[in-house]
């Protein structure tokens, strides 16, 4: 009886559908950061340098970043259901290829295929939210969606390390690939793009675009999004924040802790686990706070500032007490939830029919940071290679990690500048709108 009660109410049923899409995005987040725990296994399997390992990690993001804008356009045209189901299936194929890869080149190509499939899940979910939730619910639901990604990061840390210790990394990934195929089938069978497609009337307060946007409208929307300075301010800020966090938490965090603190990979993964818990908690809390208080750009500025301070303290200390390092990484990931409000800001600047295109545009710029910065940090660390290896992986000096933290801190300073410039522009726009309204009255 409960099942039918849930299905009869659009405000209840939308939670079931959102949860299905959120699990898909969880898998995307899981796969994009597994290389942190797998770093030593991959170094042994493919005999990689730090730069090569950085490139392997980033191969996911090269495709993922480049396809965010096209993914947004595709979602606006074809809808969330078909695009998300297809993306999950392609991602599963990438998992199978990566798990079975005999060479570095095949593993690189397979991880790129993972990025191809995963590239559509976030924009598809945001478009679903725009169609099923009110504007004053959007930041909250975006936060919960990103929290699902945080859970993926959590599962890709200590739980993954324990699973690999019990079996082996290839078998674990194969099992996850099978689960991905099942999720793709469920997504295609259950998800509906709009309440009307599920047999409901449009929800009160929700702008309901047509099920398929005309190509000419998509082209005009894309031009408008790319012309706006706000798009590039938001995109650059995300480029730096996402790029730094996914470099450290997705690749270099575990080796940094394991090498400099001389602890096991399992122990080091617990520190990364703390960072991912910050990501898990920060996004829904900051999104809810934004919707409740009505603050958007203010929270983005504060978040970027705290992000910069966290990495700045790591730059100064390099090896603070282990619990302090875990706390700083927790803060850096927690406040990333505040920067995710960028998607609400860009969505609110455009009509519903352009929501996926707009969010896809800034997401594309943001994830280019996750594609570029890991390799940059890998080259920097290779300069400080001790010439030694530990369990087949290269060992780097504290000076090398200080350079990496310097890159992170400078990135944070630029992100703060972008966030503040955005805040000034949005504040001026709000003031002008208020003055116009008062004049009209």
N, C-alpha and C positions, 0 to 999 in steps of 0.2 A: 504493500500500500504506500509506503514511504517513497518508493521509487516513482510511482505514478504522480504523487503529490509534487515532487521535485520537478518532474517533466512538465507538469501542468502550469507552472509559474515561470515566466521568462526571467524574473529577477532571481530565481533560484537556479534555474537551468543554466543560466549564463555562467554561474560559478563552476559548474561541472565542465562546461566546454572550455572555459578559461583554464581550468586545472589541467586539462588534456594538452592544451597548447603550451602551458607553463612547463610541463614535464618534458616536452620536446625541446624547449629552450634550456632546461636543466641539462639535457644531454649535450647540447651545443657547448655550454659552459664547461661541462666535465671534460669533453674532448680537447678543448682549446688550452687547458692547463695541465693535462696529464703528463706532459713532458717534464714537469718539475720532479715528480716522483720517479719517472722513467729515465731521468737523465743519465744515471750510471749504467742502467741496462742498455740504453741506446748507444752510449759511448762505447761500451764493450761490443755490442752486436755489429756496429757499423764503423768502429774505430774512428770516431769523429774528433775534430778539434773543437775548441769553444765556439769559434765562429761558425763552423759547420753545424754544430748543435743548435746554435742560435737561429741559423737559417732554416733548419728542419722544424724547429718550433714555430718560426714565423711563416712557414709555407702555408699553414692554415689561414693566417691572417692576410696574406697577399691576395688570395682569391676572395676571402670573406669581405675584406675592406673594399676591394674593387667592385664588388657586386651589390653593395648596399643600396646605392641609388637605383641601378637597374631592378633590384629586388623590390624596392618601393614602387616603382612604376608598374612592375608585373603584378604586384598585389593589388594596386589600384585598378588594374585592368581585369584580372582574373579572379580576385577574391582570396581570402585567407585559406579556405578549405583545401582547394586543389594545390595551391602553392606550398602550403605547410606539409601536406602529405607527401608531395613529390620531393620536397627538400629532405624530409626524414628518410625516405628510401635511398636517395643518393648518398646521404651521410652514412647510412648503414653499409653501403657498398665500399665507401672509403675506409670504414672501420675494418672490414674484412681484409681489404688490401694492405692496410697498415699492419695488422696483426700477422699476416702471412708473408710480409715483405722479406725477400732474401738479401736485398741490397739497399744501400743508402738512397739511390735514385728512385727505386720503387717506393720506398717509405716516404720520400719527399712528395712524389706524385700522389700517393694515397692520402697523405695528410692534406694536400691541396684539395683533393676531392672531398674530404671532410669539410673543408672550408666552403666549398661550392654548395654542398647540401645544407650546411648550417646557416648560410648567408641569408636565407629568406625567413627564418623562424621568428626573429625579433620583430621585423617590420610587419609580418603577417599577424603576429599577436597584437601589436599596437593598433593595426587597422581593425582587428576584431574588437578591441576595447573602444575604439572611436564609434563603432556601430552599436555596441551593446551597453555602454556606460555613459552617464552624464559627464559634461565637462568638469564639474566639480568633484568627480570621482576619478578622473583620468590620471592625475599625478599619483594618487594612492594606489591605483591598480598597476600603474607602471612600476611603482616601487615594489609591489608584491611580485610582479613579473621578474624584475631584476633580482629579487630575493631568491626566486627559484634558481636563477643563475648562480647566486651565492651558494645555494645548497649543492649545486653541481660542483662548484669549487671545493666545498667541504668534502664531498664524496671522493674527489680526485686527490685528496691529501692523505691523511692517516688511513681511512678505510681502504683506499686503493693500495697503499703500501702494505697493509695487512693481507689483503687478498692476493697480491703478488707474492708475498712471502709464503702464503699457504699453497699457492699453485705456481703459475708463472705468468709473465705479463701478456704473452700472446694468447693464452687460453682465456684469461680474464677479458681481454678486449673482444675476442670472438663471441663470448657469451653476451656481452653488452651489444654487439652488433645484431644478434638475433632478437634481443629485446627491442632494438630500434625498428626492425622490420614490423614487429607486432604493433608498435605504437603508430607507425605510418598507416597501417590498415585501419586502426581504430579512429584515427584523425579523419581519414577520408569518409568513413561511415557515419560519424557522429557530428562533426563540426558543421555549422551553418554560418554563412557570412553575415547575415542580418536576422533580426528577430522575425521579420516577415518570411524569410526562407524556412524558418522552423515552425511556421504556422501561427506566430503571434502577431499582434498589432504592434506598430512602432512604439518604443518605450517613451514615456513622457520626459521631455527635456533633452532627448537625444536626437541630434540631426541625422536624418536617415538618407544617405546618398543612394543613387541608383546602384544596382548590383554590379554593373559594369560601366566604367567611365570611358567616354569616347576618346579615341587616340588623339584627336586634335586638342581636346581639353587637357589630356595628360602632358602633351608637349608644351602647352602654354603654362601649365602649372610648374613644370620643370624649369622653364626659363625664368619664371618669377622667383622660384626658390633660390636658384643659383645666382640671381642678380642681387639678392639682399645681402647687405654687409653682416647682418645678424647671423645668417647662415654660416659664414666663415669665422666669425668670432666664436660661436658655439662649437663649430667643428674643430677649430684649432685648440680650444680648451680641452675638448674630449680627446683629441689626438695626443696631447701631452699627458693628461691624467690616466686615461686608459692604457696608453703605451707604456708608461712607467710601471703602473700597478701590475699589468699582465706580464711585463718583463721580469719583475722580481717575484711575484707570487706564482707566475705560470712557468718560470724556468730557473731563474738564478737564486730564488729564495732558499730552496733546500740545499743546494751546494754551498751557498754562503754560510748557512748555519752549521752544516756538517763539517766543512773545512776549518772555519775559524774557531768554532767552539769545540771541535774534535768530539762530536757526538755521532750517533748512528743516523742513518737516513730516516728510520722510523721516528726518532726523537726530533730530528729537524723538521719532519713533516708535521709534527704537532704544532710547531711555531707557525708554519704556513697555514695550518688548520685555524689558528687564532685569527690570522688575517682574513681568511675566508669567512669566519663567523662574523667579523666586522662587516664584510660585504653583505652577508645574509641579513643582518639586523639593520644596517644603515639605510638601505634602499626603501623598505616599507615605512620605517619611522620618519625619514626625511620627506618621503612623498606624502604621507598622511599629514605631517606638520605643515607642509606647503599648502595642501588643500584646506586645512582647518584655518590657518592664519592668512591665507591669500598671498604669502610671500613666495616669489619665484627667484628673481635674480639676486635678491639679498642673500638667500640661502646658498646660492651657487658661489658667491664671493666668499662667504665664510668658509665653505667647504674647501675651496681651493687654497685658502690661507692656511687652514689646519693641515691639509695635505702637504704643503710646502714645509711647514714647521716640523712635521713628523720625519720627512726625509732629511731635512736640514740637521736634525739632532743625530740621525744615523751617520750623516757625513762627518760631523764633529767627533763623534765617539767611536764609530765603526763597530766596536765590539762592547757595547754596554752589557750589563748583566742580562742574561738570557730572557728573563721575564720582562725586562724593559724593551728589548728588541721585539719581543712578541707583542707588547702593548703598542709600540709605535707602528708596527705593521697593521695591527688591529685598527688604529686610528686612521691610517692612510686608506684602508679599505672601507671603513665605516663612512667616512665623509665622501667617498666616491658616490654614495647614495644621494648626496646633495647635488653632485654634478649631473646626475641622471635627470634631474628636473629640467635639464636642457631640452629633453624631448617634449615635455609639456609646453615649454615656452615656444618652441618652433611649431608645434601642433596648433596652438592657440592663435598663431599669426596667419593661419591659412584655413580655407574651407575644408569641410570633411572629405570631399572628393580628392583632396591633395594631401591628406594626412600621412599616408604611407610614403609618398614621394618626399615630403618635407623631412620626416623622421629618418628616412633612408639616406638622405643627402648628408645630414650631420653625422649619422652613424658610420657612413662610409669614410668620411674624413677622420673620425675618431679612431676607427680600427686600422687605418693606415699607420697610426702611431704604434699599435700593437704588432704591426708587420715590420716596421723599420727599427724601432728602438731595441728589440732583443738582439738583432744582429750588430747594431752599433755598440751595445754593451759587451757583446761577445768579442768583438775586435779589441775593445779596450782591455778586457780581461786577459785576452791572449798575450797582450804586451807584458803582462805581469805574471805569466805562467812560471811556476817555480822549476819546471822541468820534471816534476814528479807527477805520478798518478796515484790515485787512491781507488782501489777496486775497479781499475780500468778507466777512471775519469780523471781529467786534469785538475790539479790543485793550484789555486791562485792565491796571491798574497793579499794581506790586508790593504796594502796600497792600491791594488787593483780594484778591490771593492769600494775603497774610498772614491776612486774616480767614477765608478758606477753611481754611487750615491750623489756625487757632484752633478752628474748628468741629470739625475732625478730632481735635485733641488732647483737647478736652473730651469728645468722644464716647469716646475711648480710656480716659479716666479713669473714666467711668461703666461702661464695659465691664469694666475691672479690678475695680471694686466688685462687679459682678454675678458675675464669675467667682470672686472670693474668697468671696462669700456662698454660692455653690453648693458650693464646696470644703468650707466649714465644715459645711454640711448633709449632704453625702455622707460626710464623715469621721465625723460624729456617728452617722449611720445604720450605717456599717460597724462602729463601736465597739459600738453596741447589739447588732448581729447577732452579733459575736464574743462578747460577754458572755453572750448568750442561749445560744449554742452551748456555751460552757464550763459554764454552769449545768446544761444538759441532760446533758452528759457526766458 
